[in-house]
Amino acid sequence: MQIENMIAKMHSLGISHNHIHSGNIIFMKNGELAFIDFARANLSQAPKKHTADWAIRKYSNDLETFAADAIKILAKTHTKIDSQYIASLKSDIIMGIVAQYPEEFRKRIGLAAEHALCDIP
């Protein structure tokens, strides 16, 4: 998915958008998607020692807000979605994004941080 790749690329560059939702994604003339509204974004270097807490503080907002917005859009077209399915879908979306992180970035943040991001409640 192109959006998953876009989020993964931003995170690998140390950028947290902090306001990802469907209203902040546009189609470019060439057909590509792009994020807009970086007013809440921040840029930071990864600490020397990567921890799960650091990764969650840095990237969980992007992951959670994108997953919630995607589920909200899906819920508009599917009236019978139970909470168990929503939780499973949220987890699948977040894991899909984290799986797109470039290998070098995944090594930098560490396995514990990667697992912590996938286990966001």
SULCORJO-V181154 format. One record per backbone hydrogen bond with DSSP energy under -1.0 kcal/mol. NH is the residue of the N-H (numbers start at 1). CO is the residue of the C=O. Records with the same first field share a line. If there is no record, write none. Layout:
# SULCORJO-V181154
NH=CO  CO
This chain:
# SULCORJO-V181154
5=1
6=2
7=3
8=4
9=5
10=6
11=7
12=8
13=9
14=11
15=10
16=42
24=21
25=22
26=34
28=32
31=28
34=26
36=24
41=38
42=16
44=14
55=51
56=52
57=53
58=54
59=55
60=56
63=59
64=60
65=61
66=62
67=63
68=64
69=65
70=66
71=67
72=68
73=69
74=70
75=71
76=72
77=74
78=74
86=82
87=83
88=84
89=85
90=86
91=87
92=88
93=89
94=90
95=91
96=92
97=93
98=94
99=95
100=97
101=98
106=102
107=103
108=104
109=105
110=106
114=110
115=111
116=112
117=113
118=114
119=115
120=117
